[in-house]
Amino acid sequence: EAASTPEDGGDNFSQAVNLAGALTFVGRPAEALAALDGVNEDQLTGDGRAWLQASRACALAALGDAAGAAQAAERADALGARNYPARTHARLCVDDLDGAAWRAIMDEDDLPNGSGRP
């Protein structure tokens, strides 16, 4: 119910993504995709779109749709250029461990002091 309740005049995006993640985790990825289908992507920031696509990638991977999951992971990359957590999450869901590691390394390299540590 929370995921379908409007928030500040728009979609309750965070609840929908959290619900989709929980549904995928408990083996109900088709329901996860349905939860994400209700989100109006036009109302989201680039980071929000990246998380939406990462969540889609995970649900599609759990359904065995490797091609669809890979496409969603690619969209997460394109939409969330600096959203390394979402991009890494998507890569882990499509079993791209090298891609996930690269994104984690890039995340540390982009920290303001350049040391790789906050």
N, C-alpha and C positions, 0 to 999 in steps of 0.2 A: 504494500500500500504506500509506503513512504516514497518509493521510487516514482510513483505516478502522481504524487502530490506536487503541484507547482511550487517553485521556490523563487521568490523575488520576481514574479511575473513570467518566469520561464521554466524550462525543464529542470527537474531535480537531477542534474547530471551526476553528481557525486554518488548519490544513492543508487542510481541506475548502474553505474560502473561497479560499485561495491556489491550490489546484488548479483550482477553478472559474474563477477569473480567467485562469489560464494557458490552460485549455482554450478559453475564449471567445476569447481573444486569437489562438490558432492556428486558429480557425475550427471548433471542435468544441463549439458551445454546447449541443447535446443531451446530450453527456457531462457538461458542466458542471452542468446541471440535475440529472442523476443523482447527481453527487457531493454536491450540496446536499440532495437528498432524504433522504440518510442521517443528516442532523443533526437531533437532537431539540431543537426550538426552545424547549421548556420548560426546558431546562438553561442557557439563555443569558441574559445580562443584556440590558437594553434596547439597549445599544450593539452587542452581539453580534447581536441580532435585526435591528438596522438594517443591519449589514454583510451579513447573510444575505439580506435583501430587496434590498439594492443589488446584490449579486452575481446574484440572480435577475433583477433588472431588466435587467442587462447581457446575460445569456444569452438572455432572452426577446426583447430588442430585436434581438440578432444573428440570432435565428430568424425575425424578421419579425413577431412577435406584439406589435404596438404597444400594444394594449389591455392585455394581460397585463403588459407591461413598465411601462406607466404605473401600473397597480395596485400593482405591487411597489415602484415609486418612492414612491408615496403611503404605502404601509405603512412604508417606510424613514423617511419624514418623521414618521409618527405614533409609531413605536417609538423613534427615536433623537433625541428633541427637541433635545439639545445635541450630538449627534454630527454636526457639520457635514461632516467629511470623507466619511462614508458617504453622507449625504444629497446632497452635491455630486456624488459619484461616480455615484450613481443618476441624478441629473438630467442629467449629461453623457451617460450611456448612452442616455437616452431623447430626446436632442437638445433638451433644454430649457436652452438657454444662459442665458436670463434668470434662470431658477430657480437654476441653478448659481452664477451671479454673485451673486445675492442671498444665497445661503447662505454664500459666501465672504466677503462684506461683513459679514454677521451674525457670522461666526466672529471676525473682527478686532474688531468692536464689543464682543464679550463678554470680551475679554482683561481681566485684573484691573486694570491701570492705566488702562483706558479710552482709551488713546492709539491703539489700533489696531496697536500693536507690542508684542512681548513685553518 
